[in-house]
């Protein structure tokens, strides 16, 4: 049996099971400050208030740029902006990441096997399995990307799905 090291165990507990001892410790440490500020504010404010503490925010950065996905999303969104396609199709990207970057300057159509409840401007979402749908294989976009789908399928060991997807995208002269 393979030995699980501390970094992997920490990733498993925090990232996969949601157990974050550091966040819990910081939240408990900040609770008295939050309650004190809440009562102080409440004394001077007349109106409805909702008790909704965000206790760990005070000790965190204003966002994370350490992930390679952040930089990938930013770089590819800039490439799409420079290419200025009439129609852009995305396969498998999260709506709250790369798709949001692109939707800030252009309409984007997203196809993903996972459901999403997004309803807003600039993004047309269709839940579909692009590997099984013949209707989707006939889409002729000006520009298409499938970075997340290829990456995810490769990591999961579904290499047999990556090659057909790359063929589908390149047949339509869509840069990956």
PAZAPA-4460 file (N, C-alpha, C; in steps of 0.05 Angstrom, whole numbers, plus 32768, in hexadecimal, padded with zeros to 4 digits):
% residues 176
    n_x    n_y    n_z   ca_x   ca_y   ca_z    c_x    c_y    c_z   seq   type   mol
   8011   7FE8   8000   8000   8000   8000   8012   8019   8000     1      X     A
   800A   802D   7FF0   801A   8045   7FED   8015   8057   8005     2      X     A
   802B   8063   800F   8029   8075   8026   801E   8090   801D     3      X     A
   800B   809B   802B   8000   80B5   8025   800F   80CA   8035     4      X     A
   801C   80DD   8027   802A   80F2   8035   8018   8108   803F     5      X     A
   8022   8119   8051   8012   812E   805D   8006   8141   8048     6      X     A
   8015   814A   8034   8009   815D   8020   7FF1   8150   8012     7      X     A
   7FF3   8136   800B   7FDE   8129   7FFD   7FC6   8125   8010     8      X     A
   7FCB   811E   8029   7FB6   811A   803D   7FA8   8135   8042     9      X     A
   7FB7   814B   8044   7FAC   8165   8048   7F9A   816D   8030    10      X     A
   7FA3   8167   8018   7F93   816C   8000   7F7A   815C   8000    11      X     A
   7F7C   8143   8008   7F64   8132   8009   7F50   813C   801D    12      X     A
   7F59   8143   8035   7F47   814C   804A   7F3B   8167   8044    13      X     A
   7F4B   817A   803B   7F41   8195   8036   7F33   8198   801C    14      X     A
   7F3F   818E   8006   7F34   8192   7FEC   7F1D   8180   7FE5    15      X     A
   7F1F   8167   7FEE   7F0B   8153   7FE5   7EF5   814F   7FFA    16      X     A
   7EFB   8151   8014   7EE7   814D   8029   7EDE   8166   8036    17      X     A
   7EEB   817D   8030   7EE2   8196   803B   7EEB   819B   8058    18      X     A
   7EFC   818A   8062   7F06   818E   807E   7F1E   81A0   807D    19      X     A
   7F1C   81B8   8088   7F31   81CB   8087   7F38   81D5   80A3    20      X     A
   7F4A   81C7   80B1   7F50   81CF   80CD   7F5A   81EC   80CF    21      X     A
   7F6A   81F5   80BC   7F74   8211   80BE   7F5D   8225   80BC    22      X     A
   7F4B   8220   80A9   7F34   8232   80A6   7F23   8232   80BF    23      X     A
   7F1F   821A   80CA   7F0F   8217   80E2   7F1C   8226   80F9    24      X     A
   7F36   8223   80FD   7F45   8230   8112   7F43   824F   810F    25      X     A
   7F48   8259   80F7   7F46   8276   80F2   7F2A   8280   80F7    26      X     A
   7F16   8271   80EF   7EFA   8279   80F3   7EF4   827B   8111    27      X     A
   7EFC   8267   8120   7EF7   8267   813D   7F06   827E   814A    28      X     A
   7F1E   8284   8141   7F2E   829A   814C   7F21   82B5   8146    29      X     A
   7F14   82B7   812F   7F08   82D1   8127   7EEB   82D4   8131    30      X     A
   7EDF   82BF   813C   7EC3   82C1   8145   7EBE   82D6   815A    31      X     A
   7ECF   82D9   816F   7ECA   82EE   8182   7ECB   830A   8176    32      X     A
   7EDE   830F   8164   7EDF   8329   8156   7EC6   832E   8146    33      X     A
   7EBD   831A   8138   7EA5   831C   8127   7E8C   8323   8139    34      X     A
   7E89   8314   814E   7E71   8319   8160   7E73   8335   816C    35      X     A
   7E8A   833D   8175   7E8E   8358   8180   7E87   836E   816B    36      X     A
   7E91   836B   8153   7E8B   837F   813E   7E6E   837E   8136    37      X     A
   7E62   8367   8136   7E46   8364   812F   7E35   8373   8143    38      X     A
   7E3A   836F   815D   7E2A   837D   8171   7E2F   839B   8170    39      X     A
   7E48   83A4   816C   7E4E   83C0   816A   7E3F   83CD   8153    40      X     A
   7E40   83C0   813C   7E32   83CA   8124   7E13   83CA   8129    41      X     A
   7E09   83B5   8136   7DEC   83B2   813B   7DE2   83C9   814C    42      X     A
   7DF2   83D3   815E   7DE9   83E9   8170   7DE3   8402   8160    43      X     A
   7DF1   8407   814A   7DEE   841F   813B   7DDD   841C   8121    44      X     A
   7DD5   8404   811B   7DC7   83FF   8102   7DAB   83F5   8109    45      X     A
   7D97   8402   80FC   7D7B   83F9   8100   7D72   83EE   80E5    46      X     A
   7D6B   83D5   80E6   7D63   83C8   80CD   7D68   83AA   80CF    47      X     A
   7D60   839C   80BB   7D64   837F   80BB   7D82   8378   80B8    48      X     A
   7D8B   8364   80C7   7DA6   835A   80C4   7DA5   833C   80C3    49      X     A
   7DB7   8331   80B4   7DB8   8314   80B2   7DD3   830B   80BE    50      X     A
   7DD2   82F7   80CE   7DEA   82ED   80DB   7DF8   82DA   80C7    51      X     A
   7E0D   82E3   80B9   7E1A   82D3   80A5   7E38   82D8   80A6    52      X     A
   7E46   82CD   80B9   7E62   82D2   80BD   7E73   82C6   80A6    53      X     A
   7E88   82D4   809E   7E9D   82CB   808C   7EB6   82CE   809C    54      X     A
   7EBB   82BB   80AE   7ED0   82BE   80C2   7EEC   82BA   80B8    55      X     A
   7EF0   82AB   80A3   7F0C   82A6   809A   7F16   82BA   8085    56      X     A
   7F04   82CB   807A   7F0C   82DE   8065   7F22   82F1   806E    57      X     A
   7F21   82F9   8087   7F33   830E   8091   7F51   8305   808F    58      X     A
   7F56   82EB   8090   7F71   82E1   808F   7F7A   82D6   8074    59      X     A
   7F6A   82DA   8060   7F70   82CF   8046   7F79   82E5   8032    60      X     A
   7F85   82DD   801C   7F8C   82EF   8006   7F73   82F7   7FF8    61      X     A
   7F75   830B   7FE6   7F5E   8314   7FD7   7F57   8303   7FC0    62      X     A
   7F63   82EC   7FBD   7F5E   82DA   7FA7   7F77   82C9   7FA2    63      X     A
   7F74   82B3   7F93   7F8A   82A1   7F8F   7F93   82A2   7F71    64      X     A
   7FAC   82A7   7F6D   7FB7   82A6   7F52   7FCD   8291   7F50    65      X     A
   7FCE   827F   7F63   7FE3   826B   7F64   7FDD   8253   7F52    66      X     A
   7FC5   824F   7F4B   7FBD   8238   7F3B   7FC4   823C   7F1E    67      X     A
   7FCD   8226   7F11   7FD3   8228   7EF4   7FB9   822C   7EE4    68      X     A
   7FA2   8225   7EEF   7F89   8229   7EE1   7F83   8247   7EDF    69      X     A
   7F89   8256   7EF3   7F85   8273   7EF2   7F94   827F   7EDB    70      X     A
   7FAE   8278   7ED8   7FBE   8283   7EC3   7FB6   8279   7EA8    71      X     A
   7FAF   825F   7EA6   7FA6   8254   7E8D   7F8D   8262   7E83    72      X     A
   7F79   8266   7E95   7F60   8273   7E8E   7F65   8290   7E84    73      X     A
   7F77   829E   7E92   7F7D   82B9   7E8B   7F8B   82BB   7E6F    74      X     A
   7F9E   82AA   7E6B   7FAD   82AA   7E52   7F9B   82A3   7E3A    75      X     A
   7F8C   828E   7E3C   7F7A   8285   7E26   7F64   829A   7E21    76      X     A
   7F5A   82A6   7E36   7F45   82BB   7E32   7F51   82D2   7E22    77      X     A
   7F6A   82D9   7E27   7F77   82EE   7E18   7F7B   82E7   7DFB    78      X     A
   7F82   82CD   7DF6   7F85   82C4   7DDB   7F6A   82C6   7DCC    79      X     A
   7F54   82BE   7DD9   7F3A   82C0   7DCD   7F33   82DD   7DC7    80      X     A
   7F39   82EE   7DDA   7F34   830B   7DD6   7F43   8315   7DBD    81      X     A
   7F5C   830D   7DBA   7F6C   8316   7DA4   7F62   830A   7D89    82      X     A
   7F59   82F1   7D8A   7F4F   82E4   7D71   7F34   82EF   7D68    83      X     A
   7F25   82FA   7D7B   7F0B   8306   7D76   7EF8   82F5   7D64    84      X     A
   7EF3   82DC   7D6D   7EE1   82CB   7D5D   7EC4   82D5   7D5F    85      X     A
   7EB5   82CE   7D4A   7E98   82D4   7D4A   7E89   82C3   7D5E    86      X     A
   7E91   82A9   7D5E   7E83   8296   7D6F   7E98   8285   7D7E    87      X     A
   7E96   8284   7D98   7EA8   8274   7DA8   7E9A   825E   7DB7    88      X     A
   7EA4   8246   7DB5   7E98   822F   7DC3   7EAC   8224   7DD6    89      X     A
   7EA4   821D   7DEE   7EB5   8212   7E02   7EAA   81F7   7E0B    90      X     A
   7EBC   81E4   7E0F   7EB4   81C9   7E17   7EC0   81C3   7E32    91      X     A
   7EAF   81C1   7E46   7EB8   81B7   7E60   7EC4   81CB   7E74    92      X     A
   7EC3   81E5   7E6E   7ECE   81F8   7E82   7EBA   81FF   7E97    93      X     A
   7EC4   8206   7EAE   7EB2   820F   7EC4   7EA8   822B   7EBE    94      X     A
   7E8E   8230   7EC4   7E82   824A   7EBE   7E8F   8260   7ED0    95      X     A
   7E97   8258   7EE8   7EA2   826C   7EFB   7EC0   8271   7EF7    96      X     A
   7ECC   8267   7EE2   7EE9   826B   7EDD   7EEE   8277   7EC2    97      X     A
   7EF8   8266   7EB0   7EFF   826E   7E95   7EE7   827B   7E86    98      X     A
   7ED0   826E   7E88   7EB9   8278   7E79   7EB2   8294   7E81    99      X     A
   7EB4   829A   7E9B   7EAE   82B6   7EA4   7EC2   82CA   7E99   100      X     A
   7EDB   82C2   7E97   7EEF   82D4   7E8A   7EE7   82DB   7E6E   101      X     A
   7EE0   82C7   7E5E   7ED9   82CB   7E42   7EBE   82DA   7E40   102      X     A
   7EAB   82D3   7E50   7E90   82E0   7E4F   7E91   82FE   7E56   103      X     A
   7EA7   8307   7E62   7EA9   8323   7E68   7EAD   8334   7E4F   104      X     A
   7EB5   8328   7E39   7EBA   8337   7E20   7EAD   832B   7E07   105      X     A
   7EA1   8313   7E0A   7E94   8306   7DF3   7E81   82F1   7DFC   106      X     A
   7E6C   82EC   7DEB   7E5A   82D6   7DF1   7E69   82BC   7DED   107      X     A
   7E61   82A8   7DFE   7E6F   828E   7DFC   7E5A   8278   7E00   108      X     A
   7E5D   8263   7DF1   7E4B   824B   7DF4   7E5B   8236   7E02   109      X     A
   7E50   822B   7E17   7E5E   8217   7E27   7E4F   81FC   7E26   110      X     A
   7E5E   81E7   7E20   7E53   81CC   7E20   7E61   81BC   7E36   111      X     A
   7E51   81B0   7E48   7E5D   81A1   7E5E   7E4A   818B   7E66   112      X     A
   7E56   8175   7E6E   7E45   815E   7E77   7E3A   8163   7E93   113      X     A
   7E47   8175   7EA2   7E3D   817C   7EBD   7E28   8191   7EBB   114      X     A
   7E13   8190   7ECC   7DFE   81A5   7ECC   7E08   81BF   7ED9   115      X     A
   7DFC   81D5   7ED1   7E01   81EE   7EDF   7DE7   81FE   7EDF   116      X     A
   7DE4   820F   7EF3   7DCB   821E   7EF5   7DCF   823B   7EED   117      X     A
   7DE4   8241   7EDE   7DEA   825C   7ED6   7DD5   8267   7EC3   118      X     A
   7DCD   8280   7EC8   7DBA   828E   7EB7   7DC3   82AB   7EB7   119      X     A
   7DD1   82B4   7EA3   7DDA   82CF   7EA2   7DE4   82D7   7E87   120      X     A
   7DEE   82EF   7E84   7DF6   82F9   7E6A   7E10   82ED   7E60   121      X     A
   7E12   82EA   7E46   7E2C   82E3   7E39   7E32   82C5   7E38   122      X     A
   7E23   82B4   7E47   7E2A   8298   7E47   7E11   8288   7E40   123      X     A
   7E14   8277   7E2C   7DFF   8264   7E24   7E09   8249   7E2C   124      X     A
   7DFB   823C   7E3F   7E04   8222   7E49   7DF3   820C   7E3F   125      X     A
   7DFF   81F6   7E36   7DF0   81DE   7E2E   7DFD   81C6   7E3B   126      X     A
   7DED   81B7   7E4A   7DF7   819F   7E56   7DF6   8189   7E41   127      X     A
   7E0D   817E   7E3A   7E0F   8169   7E26   7E29   815A   7E28   128      X     A
   7E28   8141   7E20   7E41   8131   7E1E   7E4B   8134   7E01   129      X     A
   7E5F   8144   7DFD   7E68   814A   7DE2   7E73   8131   7DD4   130      X     A
   7E7B   811D   7DE3   7E86   8105   7DD7   7E70   80F3   7DCC   131      X     A
   7E57   80F7   7DD6   7E41   80E5   7DCE   7E2C   80F3   7DBC   132      X     A
   7E2D   810D   7DB9   7E18   811B   7DAB   7E21   8122   7D8F   133      X     A
   7E13   8116   7D7C   7E19   811B   7D5F   7E12   8138   7D58   134      X     A
   7DFD   8143   7D64   7DF5   815F   7D5E   7E0C   8172   7D65   135      X     A
   7E1A   816D   7D7B   7E30   817F   7D82   7E48   817C   7D70   136      X     A
   7E4B   8164   7D64   7E61   8160   7D52   7E5F   8171   7D38   137      X     A
   7E48   817B   7D33   7E43   818B   7D1A   7E46   81A9   7D1F   138      X     A
   7E4D   81B1   7D37   7E4F   81CE   7D3D   7E68   81D9   7D30   139      X     A
   7E65   81EE   7D20   7E7C   81FB   7D14   7E83   8216   7D22   140      X     A
   7E8F   8215   7D39   7E96   822F   7D46   7EAE   823C   7D38   141      X     A
   7EB1   8256   7D3C   7EC9   8264   7D32   7EE1   825D   7D43   142      X     A
   7EDC   8259   7D5D   7EF1   8254   7D70   7EE7   8241   7D85   143      X     A
   7EF7   822E   7D8D   7EEE   821A   7DA0   7F05   8213   7DB2   144      X     A
   7EFF   820F   7DCC   7F14   8205   7DDD   7F0A   81EE   7DEE   145      X     A
   7F1C   81DD   7DF6   7F15   81C6   7E06   7F2B   81BF   7E1A   146      X     A
   7F3A   81D3   7E23   7F4F   81CF   7E36   7F46   81BE   7E4E   147      X     A
   7F31   81C7   7E5C   7F2A   81B9   7E75   7F21   819C   7E6F   148      X     A
   7F12   8198   7E5A   7F09   817C   7E54   7F21   816A   7E4F   149      X     A
   7F34   8173   7E3E   7F4B   8162   7E38   7F5C   815D   7E52   150      X     A
   7F5F   8172   7E61   7F6F   816F   7E7A   7F62   815C   7E8D   151      X     A
   7F48   8160   7E92   7F39   814F   7EA5   7F39   8132   7E9C   152      X     A
   7F34   812D   7E82   7F33   8112   7E79   7F4E   8104   7E7A   153      X     A
   7F63   8114   7E75   7F7E   8108   7E76   7F85   8101   7E93   154      X     A
   7F7F   8113   7EA6   7F85   810E   7EC2   7F76   80F6   7ECC   155      X     A
   7F5D   80F3   7EC3   7F4C   80DD   7ECD   7F53   80C3   7EBE   156      X     A
   7F65   80C4   7EAB   7F6D   80AC   7E9D   7F5A   80A5   7E86   157      X     A
   7F4A   80B8   7E7D   7F38   80B3   7E67   7F45   80BC   7E4D   158      X     A
   7F5E   80B4   7E48   7F6C   80BD   7E30   7F5D   80B6   7E17   159      X     A
   7F4E   80A1   7E18   7F3E   8099   7E00   7F2A   80AE   7DF8   160      X     A
   7F23   80C0   7E0A   7F10   80D5   7E04   7F1E   80EF   7DFA   161      X     A
   7F37   80F2   7E02   7F45   810A   7DFB   7F4B   810B   7DDD   162      X     A
   7F54   80F5   7DD2   7F5B   80F4   7DB5   7F43   80FA   7DA3   163      X     A
   7F2C   80ED   7DA8   7F14   80F4   7D97   7F0C   8112   7D9A   164      X     A
   7F0E   811D   7DB2   7F07   8139   7DB6   7F1A   814B   7DA7   165      X     A
   7F34   8145   7DA8   7F47   8155   7D9A   7F42   8153   7D7C   166      X     A
   7F3C   813B   7D72   7F36   8138   7D55   7F1D   8148   7D4E   167      X     A
   7F08   8147   7D5F   7EF0   8156   7D59   7EF5   8174   7D58   168      X     A
   7F05   817E   7D6B   7F0B   819B   7D6B   7F1C   81A3   7D53   169      X     A
   7F31   8193   7D4D   7F43   819A   7D37   7F36   8197   7D1C   170      X     A
   7F23   8185   7D19   7F15   8182   7D00   7F06   819B   7CF9   171      X     A
   7EFF   81AA   7D0D   7EF0   81C3   7D08   7F02   81DB   7D07   172      X     A
   7F1B   81D6   7D05   7F30   81EC   7D04   7F2D   81FF   7D1B   173      X     A
   7F2A   81F3   7D33   7F27   8203   7D4B   7F41   8200   7D5B   174      X     A
   7F4F   8216   7D60   7F67   8213   7D70   7F61   820A   7D8C   175      X     A
   7F72   81F9   7D96   7F70   81EF   7DB2   7F84   81FF   7DC3   176      X     A
***
